[in-house]
């Protein structure tokens, strides 16, 4: 099982047989090093050959070649959006459905884009369908999936916050974490949400239910959310942290507050 592999610490130490399996889409990446090492173009070519869709390869690679900056994330997005475009054009929904549960994590990342960037879906439909990826067992899929809907969240902030507030009481910590991580004012590897930078109080319907969450994964996200906000609205964050400590003096809240105030405390 892939989960039992620790993975190499550097790309040069990845065994050739493992790298070959990764590029053929036969196994998941075991860590970030492997995730960065996968040749997504080779993986795409193998995936399309295995599914008799080789005619999709050339137009997608053309899009990848036109990227101003080729990074793991930009290539990931270009391939996912390319697969969506071609599948829609060819009425090939069955192929997209197969990608949703593919054994290779990077293929599932592409699949997340086929939902997040599908303009035929409403915001609510996108979030409902992306929740499948938010609870994925693989860290890479969980990170990519919120990026796929981040532009929609930013453009439809009020509706997004309302919908995602329901996720904060979900039994799955990964889904609770998505609600926080996807709405961070500054975020990581993504555009900022100007409205939340200026008025972070809008996000309290997400943050309040999570202020004493038992999961460290969720705690880190909530702390980072507030730390983001502290860079533009430090007084707001200080007041919220003081209030939380008065009303919820748990070790979980204390951890979140410490993380939230780390920029202010410098």
C-alpha positions as CSV (number, residue, x, y, z in Angstrom):
1,X,0.0,0.0,0.0
2,X,1.2,3.5,-0.9
3,X,0.4,4.9,2.6
4,X,3.0,2.7,4.1
5,X,5.8,4.1,2.0
6,X,7.6,6.9,3.6
7,X,9.0,8.2,0.3
8,X,12.5,9.6,-0.5
9,X,13.7,12.8,1.1
10,X,15.1,14.1,-2.2
11,X,14.1,13.6,-5.8
12,X,17.4,12.0,-6.7
13,X,16.8,9.3,-4.1
14,X,13.5,8.2,-5.5
15,X,14.0,4.6,-6.9
16,X,13.5,4.5,-10.7
17,X,10.9,1.8,-10.4
18,X,8.8,4.0,-8.0
19,X,9.1,7.0,-10.3
20,X,8.0,4.9,-13.3
21,X,5.0,3.7,-11.4
22,X,4.1,7.3,-10.4
23,X,4.4,8.5,-14.0
24,X,2.2,5.6,-15.1
25,X,-0.4,6.5,-12.5
26,X,-0.2,3.2,-10.8
27,X,0.5,4.4,-7.3
28,X,0.0,7.6,-5.2
29,X,2.8,9.9,-4.2
30,X,4.0,9.2,-0.6
31,X,5.2,12.7,0.2
32,X,5.8,16.2,-1.2
33,X,9.1,15.2,-2.7
34,X,7.5,12.5,-4.8
35,X,4.6,14.9,-5.6
36,X,7.0,17.4,-7.0
37,X,8.9,14.7,-8.9
38,X,6.1,13.4,-11.0
39,X,6.3,14.2,-14.7
40,X,2.7,15.4,-15.2
41,X,3.1,15.4,-19.0
42,X,4.2,11.7,-18.9
43,X,1.4,10.9,-16.5
44,X,-1.1,12.6,-18.7
45,X,0.1,10.8,-21.8
46,X,-0.1,7.4,-20.0
47,X,-3.5,8.2,-18.6
48,X,-4.9,9.1,-22.1
49,X,-3.3,6.1,-23.7
50,X,-4.7,3.8,-21.1
51,X,-8.2,5.2,-21.7
52,X,-8.0,5.5,-25.5
53,X,-8.1,9.3,-25.4
54,X,-4.7,10.0,-27.0
55,X,-6.3,12.7,-29.2
56,X,-6.6,14.8,-26.1
57,X,-2.9,15.0,-25.5
58,X,-1.7,17.4,-28.2
59,X,-4.1,20.3,-27.4
60,X,-3.5,20.0,-23.6
61,X,0.2,20.0,-24.0
62,X,-0.1,23.0,-26.2
63,X,-1.9,24.9,-23.4
64,X,0.8,23.8,-20.9
65,X,3.5,25.0,-23.3
66,X,1.9,28.4,-23.4
67,X,2.1,28.9,-19.7
68,X,4.1,32.0,-18.7
69,X,5.4,30.1,-15.7
70,X,5.5,26.3,-15.5
71,X,5.1,25.1,-11.9
72,X,3.6,22.0,-10.5
73,X,0.4,24.0,-9.7
74,X,0.1,25.9,-13.0
75,X,0.7,22.6,-15.0
76,X,-1.9,20.9,-12.7
77,X,-4.4,23.6,-13.5
78,X,-3.8,23.7,-17.2
79,X,-4.2,19.9,-17.5
80,X,-7.3,19.8,-15.4
81,X,-9.0,22.7,-17.3
82,X,-7.8,21.1,-20.6
83,X,-9.4,17.8,-19.7
84,X,-12.6,19.5,-18.8
85,X,-12.7,21.5,-22.0
86,X,-12.1,18.5,-24.3
87,X,-14.5,16.3,-22.4
88,X,-17.3,18.9,-22.6
89,X,-16.6,19.4,-26.3
90,X,-16.8,15.7,-27.0
91,X,-19.6,15.0,-24.6
92,X,-17.3,12.7,-22.7
93,X,-18.7,12.8,-19.2
94,X,-17.9,9.1,-18.6
95,X,-14.1,9.9,-18.8
96,X,-14.4,12.7,-16.3
97,X,-16.3,10.4,-13.9
98,X,-13.4,7.9,-14.1
99,X,-10.9,10.5,-13.1
100,X,-12.8,11.3,-9.8
101,X,-11.6,8.1,-8.1
102,X,-8.4,7.4,-10.0
103,X,-5.7,5.7,-7.9
104,X,-3.1,8.4,-8.8
105,X,-3.4,11.5,-6.5
106,X,-2.3,13.9,-9.3
107,X,-5.1,12.6,-11.6
108,X,-7.6,13.3,-8.8
109,X,-6.1,16.8,-8.6
110,X,-6.9,17.3,-12.3
111,X,-10.3,15.9,-11.6
112,X,-10.9,18.5,-9.0
113,X,-10.3,21.2,-11.6
114,X,-12.9,19.6,-13.9
115,X,-15.4,20.5,-11.1
116,X,-14.0,23.7,-9.7
117,X,-13.7,25.3,-13.2
118,X,-16.9,23.9,-14.7
119,X,-19.0,27.0,-15.5
120,X,-22.1,24.9,-16.0
121,X,-22.2,24.3,-12.3
122,X,-23.5,26.7,-9.7
123,X,-21.4,27.6,-6.7
124,X,-23.5,25.3,-4.5
125,X,-23.1,22.5,-7.0
126,X,-19.4,23.0,-7.2
127,X,-18.9,22.9,-3.4
128,X,-21.2,19.9,-3.1
129,X,-19.1,18.0,-5.6
130,X,-15.7,19.3,-4.4
131,X,-16.5,18.0,-0.9
132,X,-15.5,14.5,-2.1
133,X,-12.0,15.8,-2.7
134,X,-11.9,17.8,0.5
135,X,-12.1,14.5,2.4
136,X,-9.5,12.8,0.2
137,X,-6.9,10.7,2.0
138,X,-4.1,12.4,0.1
139,X,-2.7,15.8,1.2
140,X,-2.1,17.0,-2.4
141,X,-5.7,16.5,-3.4
142,X,-7.0,18.3,-0.3
143,X,-4.7,21.3,-1.1
144,X,-5.5,21.5,-4.8
145,X,-9.3,21.1,-4.4
146,X,-9.8,24.3,-2.4
147,X,-7.7,26.2,-5.0
148,X,-10.0,25.1,-7.8
149,X,-13.0,26.9,-6.2
150,X,-11.1,29.8,-4.6
151,X,-12.0,32.2,-7.5
152,X,-15.7,31.4,-7.1
153,X,-15.5,31.8,-3.3
154,X,-13.9,35.2,-3.7
155,X,-16.4,36.4,-6.3
156,X,-19.4,35.1,-4.3
157,X,-18.1,35.6,-0.8
158,X,-21.4,36.0,1.2
159,X,-23.0,32.9,-0.3
160,X,-19.7,30.9,0.0
161,X,-19.3,31.8,3.7
162,X,-22.9,30.8,4.3
163,X,-22.6,27.4,2.5
164,X,-19.2,26.6,4.1
165,X,-20.4,27.5,7.6
166,X,-22.4,24.3,7.5
167,X,-19.1,22.4,6.8
168,X,-17.7,23.5,10.1
169,X,-19.8,21.0,12.1
170,X,-18.9,18.1,9.8
171,X,-17.6,15.0,11.5
172,X,-14.6,14.8,9.0
173,X,-11.8,17.1,10.1
174,X,-10.6,17.5,6.5
175,X,-14.0,19.0,5.5
176,X,-14.0,21.3,8.5
177,X,-10.5,22.4,7.6
178,X,-11.5,23.1,4.0
179,X,-14.1,25.7,5.2
180,X,-11.3,27.6,7.0
181,X,-8.4,27.1,4.5
182,X,-10.4,27.9,1.4
183,X,-11.5,31.3,2.8
184,X,-8.2,32.5,4.3
185,X,-7.8,36.3,3.6
186,X,-4.3,35.9,2.1
187,X,-4.0,32.2,1.6
188,X,-1.1,30.3,0.1
189,X,-0.3,30.0,-3.6
190,X,-3.5,31.9,-4.5
191,X,-4.9,35.4,-4.9
192,X,-5.9,37.3,-1.8
193,X,-9.5,38.0,-0.9
194,X,-9.5,41.8,-0.5
195,X,-12.9,41.9,1.2
196,X,-11.8,39.6,4.0
197,X,-8.5,41.4,4.4
198,X,-10.4,44.7,5.0
199,X,-13.3,43.2,6.9
200,X,-12.3,39.8,8.5
201,X,-15.3,39.9,10.7
202,X,-17.3,38.4,7.7
203,X,-15.4,35.2,8.3
204,X,-16.6,34.7,11.9
205,X,-19.4,32.4,10.8
206,X,-16.6,30.0,9.7
207,X,-14.2,30.6,12.5
208,X,-16.4,30.7,15.6
209,X,-17.5,27.1,15.4
210,X,-13.9,26.0,15.0
211,X,-12.3,28.1,17.8
212,X,-11.8,25.0,20.0
213,X,-11.7,22.3,17.3
214,X,-10.1,19.0,18.5
215,X,-8.1,18.6,15.3
216,X,-4.6,20.1,15.1
217,X,-5.1,20.2,11.3
218,X,-8.1,22.4,11.7
219,X,-6.5,24.5,14.5
220,X,-3.5,25.3,12.3
221,X,-5.8,26.5,9.6
222,X,-7.9,28.7,11.9
223,X,-4.7,30.2,13.5
224,X,-3.3,30.9,10.0
225,X,-6.6,32.5,8.9
226,X,-6.5,34.9,11.8
227,X,-2.7,35.5,11.3
228,X,-3.6,36.4,7.7
229,X,-6.1,38.9,8.9
230,X,-3.8,40.4,11.5
231,X,-1.6,41.8,8.8
232,X,-4.3,44.2,7.7
233,X,-6.6,44.3,10.7
234,X,-4.5,43.7,13.9
235,X,-6.9,45.2,16.3
236,X,-9.8,43.0,15.1
237,X,-7.7,39.9,15.6
238,X,-6.4,40.9,19.0
239,X,-10.0,41.6,20.2
240,X,-11.3,38.2,18.8
241,X,-8.4,36.3,20.5
242,X,-9.0,38.1,23.8
243,X,-12.7,37.2,23.6
244,X,-12.1,33.6,22.7
245,X,-9.7,33.2,25.6
246,X,-12.3,34.6,28.0
247,X,-15.1,32.4,26.7
248,X,-13.2,29.3,25.7
249,X,-10.0,28.8,27.8
250,X,-9.3,25.3,26.3
251,X,-5.9,24.2,25.2
252,X,-7.2,24.1,21.7
253,X,-8.2,27.7,21.7
254,X,-4.9,28.7,23.4
255,X,-3.0,27.0,20.6
256,X,-5.1,28.7,17.9
257,X,-4.7,32.1,19.5
258,X,-0.9,31.7,19.8
259,X,-0.7,30.9,16.1
260,X,-3.1,33.8,15.3
261,X,-1.0,36.4,17.1
262,X,2.4,35.3,15.9
263,X,2.8,38.3,13.5
264,X,1.4,40.8,16.0
265,X,3.7,39.4,18.8
266,X,6.9,39.9,16.8
